């Protein structure tokens, strides 16, 4: 198996076979992300190499593989025919394979379009992991996300209408203290509009500045301030209050101040009560601020 550059996968793909299909990230401009800032540049691996790695995995692991994740930063940006060929081959070679998943951006979802997404679904692609980050347009512009809330809604609905599972990642604290609650409300509105096309999953992360990023430079220059733990928790409560569902919600990440897990709307009040209890705790009950190195 061959890998190049940083290889990341979502925590929910911890048991997945990793076969690298792309290298780097085609956007690579987000102010909060350090992963590919020093390279490598985005490219699609040669199809023959990907297929050879899959074939070797089938020999080595075969029936043991139940899930497959195809790194790197945005594999949905591959040409449709090539990604479909990879998915179809995986389905043929791995007899107990239950799902195939990739990182995607809203831009790549829109670029694939309804026809491309339908073809990928038919070939065996199951799930998209997408960094929504925020539905608040001023925040999206400030962090150089390269997409608007209107485009997020259109892309998210396209994915669900194609029959793909959709896992959206939201970064609490991304707007800073001044726009914290506006960020939460706008994000809930975007998710609800996407959610109207079908159930999805939302996973919460809390902003941690990373080494070598524009965001950390802005913090050091006094141009951006981090939210306190209580401001982040208030943001989470606002998000919970305004999400409609049906969706699964998780905050299963080391950056978070509180581990929340449930299904909305059924667990909405329980989750908000957990947040309220955390809000009553003093600052020293939560992790200190730190700068991330990965």
C-alpha positions in Angstrom: 0.0 0.0 0.0 1.4 3.4 -1.0 0.7 6.7 0.7 1.9 10.3 0.0 1.6 13.4 2.1 -0.5 13.7 5.3 -3.2 11.1 5.5 -6.2 12.0 7.7 -9.5 10.2 8.1 -12.6 11.0 10.2 -12.8 9.4 13.6 -15.8 7.4 12.5 -13.6 5.8 9.8 -11.2 4.4 12.4 -11.8 0.8 11.3 -11.8 1.5 7.6 -9.3 0.4 5.0 -7.4 3.4 3.7 -6.6 3.4 0.0 -5.3 6.7 -1.2 -7.0 8.0 -4.3 -5.9 11.7 -4.3 -3.0 13.7 -2.8 -3.5 17.1 -1.1 -6.5 19.4 -1.2 -7.6 21.3 -4.3 -8.8 24.4 -2.4 -6.1 24.6 0.3 -7.0 28.2 1.3 -8.9 27.8 4.6 -7.4 30.1 7.2 -7.8 27.6 10.0 -6.3 24.5 8.3 -2.6 23.6 8.3 -2.8 20.2 6.7 -1.6 20.8 3.2 -0.2 24.4 3.4 3.3 23.1 2.9 2.2 20.6 0.2 2.0 18.4 -1.5 -0.1 20.0 -4.2 -3.4 18.4 -5.2 -3.4 15.7 -7.7 -5.3 12.5 -8.5 -3.2 9.4 -8.3 -3.0 7.3 -11.5 -5.9 5.0 -11.7 -3.7 2.0 -12.3 -1.9 2.7 -9.0 -5.1 3.0 -7.0 -6.5 -0.2 -8.5 -3.2 -2.0 -7.8 -3.4 -1.0 -4.1 -7.0 -2.2 -4.0 -6.1 -5.5 -5.5 -3.3 -6.0 -3.0 -5.7 -5.1 -0.1 -8.1 -7.7 -1.4 -5.3 -10.3 -1.3 -4.1 -9.2 2.2 -7.4 -8.5 3.9 -10.2 -9.6 1.7 -13.3 -10.6 3.7 -12.1 -8.7 6.8 -12.8 -5.3 5.1 -16.2 -3.9 5.8 -15.6 -0.2 5.2 -13.2 1.7 2.8 -12.1 5.3 3.1 -10.4 6.9 0.1 -8.1 9.8 1.2 -6.9 12.6 0.8 -8.4 16.0 1.4 -11.1 16.0 -1.3 -11.4 12.8 -3.2 -14.8 13.7 -4.6 -12.8 16.2 -6.8 -11.6 13.2 -8.9 -13.0 12.8 -12.4 -16.3 11.0 -12.1 -15.4 8.1 -14.3 -12.2 7.4 -12.4 -13.8 7.5 -8.9 -16.6 5.4 -10.2 -14.1 2.8 -11.5 -12.4 2.7 -8.1 -15.7 2.2 -6.2 -16.9 -0.5 -8.6 -13.6 -2.4 -8.3 -13.7 -2.2 -4.5 -17.2 -3.6 -4.5 -16.1 -6.5 -6.8 -12.9 -7.4 -4.9 -14.0 -7.0 -1.2 -16.9 -9.4 -0.6 -18.1 -8.0 2.8 -17.6 -4.3 2.0 -20.5 -2.3 3.4 -19.6 1.3 2.7 -17.2 3.4 0.7 -16.6 7.0 1.9 -14.6 10.1 1.0 -13.9 13.6 2.1 -15.7 16.1 -0.1 -16.2 19.8 -0.4 -19.5 21.6 -1.3 -17.6 22.9 -4.4 -16.8 19.3 -5.5 -20.4 18.2 -4.9 -21.6 21.0 -7.1 -19.0 20.2 -9.7 -20.1 16.5 -9.8 -23.7 17.6 -10.2 -26.8 15.3 -10.0 -25.7 13.0 -12.8 -22.1 12.6 -11.5 -23.4 11.9 -7.9 -25.9 9.4 -9.2 -23.2 7.6 -11.2 -21.0 7.4 -8.1 -23.8 6.1 -5.9 -24.6 3.4 -8.5 -20.9 2.5 -8.6 -20.9 2.0 -4.8 -20.0 5.3 -3.1 -21.8 5.5 0.2 -21.0 8.5 2.3 -19.5 12.0 2.0 -17.7 13.7 4.9 -18.0 17.5 4.3 -16.5 20.4 6.3 -19.5 22.7 6.5 -17.7 24.7 9.2 -20.3 27.5 9.3 -23.5 28.6 7.5 -22.7 32.2 8.4 -21.6 34.0 5.2 -19.4 36.6 6.8 -17.5 33.9 8.6 -17.2 31.7 5.5 -15.7 34.7 3.7 -13.3 35.6 6.5 -11.9 32.0 6.8 -11.6 31.7 3.0 -13.9 28.7 2.7 -14.6 29.5 -0.9 -18.3 28.8 -0.8 -21.5 30.6 0.2 -24.4 29.4 2.4 -26.6 29.3 -0.7 -24.1 27.0 -2.4 -23.9 24.8 0.7 -27.6 24.2 0.7 -27.7 23.4 -3.0 -24.8 21.0 -2.7 -26.0 19.3 0.4 -29.4 18.7 -1.1 -27.9 17.3 -4.3 -25.9 14.8 -2.2 -28.9 13.6 -0.3 -31.1 13.5 -3.3 -28.5 11.2 -5.0 -29.0 8.8 -2.1 -25.6 9.5 -0.5 -25.1 9.7 3.2 -23.9 13.1 4.4 -21.8 13.8 7.4 -21.4 17.6 8.0 -18.7 19.0 10.3 -19.3 22.3 12.2 -16.6 24.3 13.9 -17.8 25.9 17.1 -16.0 29.2 17.9 -15.1 29.8 14.3 -16.8 33.2 14.2 -15.2 34.5 17.3 -17.1 36.1 20.3 -18.8 38.9 18.4 -20.5 36.7 15.8 -20.7 33.5 17.9 -24.5 33.2 18.1 -25.1 34.5 14.6 -22.7 31.8 13.4 -24.7 29.2 15.3 -28.1 30.4 14.1 -27.0 30.7 10.4 -25.4 27.3 10.6 -28.6 25.7 12.0 -30.6 27.3 9.2 -28.3 25.9 6.5 -28.4 22.4 8.0 -32.2 22.5 8.3 -32.5 23.5 4.7 -30.2 20.7 3.6 -31.9 18.3 6.1 -35.3 18.9 4.3 -33.9 16.6 1.6 -33.2 13.7 4.0 -31.6 12.7 7.3 -27.9 13.5 7.9 -25.2 13.5 10.5 -23.7 16.6 12.2 -20.3 16.4 14.0 -19.1 19.3 16.1 -15.6 20.4 16.5 -14.2 23.3 18.5 -11.8 25.8 16.9 -8.2 25.2 17.9 -5.7 27.5 16.1 -3.0 25.5 14.2 0.6 26.2 13.7 1.5 28.0 10.5 -2.0 29.1 9.6 -3.4 32.5 8.7 -5.8 32.2 11.7 -3.0 31.9 14.2 -1.3 34.9 12.6 -4.5 36.9 13.0 -4.7 35.9 16.7 -1.1 36.8 17.3 -1.7 40.2 15.7 -4.9 40.8 17.8 -7.2 40.6 14.7 -9.1 37.6 16.0 -10.1 36.4 19.5 -10.9 32.9 20.5 -14.2 32.2 22.2 -14.1 31.2 25.9 -15.4 27.7 26.8 -18.7 29.2 28.0 -19.1 31.1 24.8 -18.5 27.9 22.8 -21.0 26.1 24.9 -23.6 28.8 24.5 -23.0 28.6 20.7 -23.6 24.8 20.9 -26.8 25.4 22.8 -28.1 27.9 20.2 -27.3 25.4 17.5 -29.1 22.6 19.3 -32.1 24.9 20.0 -32.5 25.7 16.3 -31.7 22.4 14.6 -34.9 20.6 13.4 -33.7 17.2 12.5 -34.1 14.3 11.8 -30.3 14.0 12.3 -27.6 12.4 14.4 -25.4 14.8 16.3 -22.0 14.0 17.8 -19.2 16.1 19.4 -16.8 13.2 19.5 -13.5 15.0 19.2 -10.5 16.0 21.4 -11.1 19.7 20.7 -14.5 19.8 22.3 -15.3 20.9 25.8 -18.3 18.5 26.1 -19.1 15.1 24.5 -22.6 15.3 23.1 -24.3 12.3 21.3 -27.9 12.0 20.3 -30.6 12.1 17.7 -32.7 15.1 17.0 -35.4 16.0 17.7 -35.8 13.1 20.2 -32.7 14.0 22.3 -32.8 17.7 21.8 -33.8 18.6 25.4 -31.5 16.1 27.0 -28.6 17.5 25.0 -29.5 21.0 25.9 -29.6 20.1 29.6 -26.1 18.6 29.3 -24.9 21.9 27.9 -26.7 23.9 30.6 -25.0 21.8 33.3 -21.6 22.4 31.6 -22.3 26.1 31.4 -22.6 26.1 35.2 -19.0 24.9 35.6 -16.1 27.3 36.2 -13.4 28.0 33.5 -10.9 25.7 35.2 -13.2 22.7 34.6 -12.3 22.9 30.9 -9.2 22.2 28.9 -6.8 25.2 28.4 -6.4 27.0 25.1 -3.6 25.5 23.0 -2.1 25.7 19.5 -2.5 22.5 17.5 0.4 20.9 15.7 -1.6 18.6 13.4 
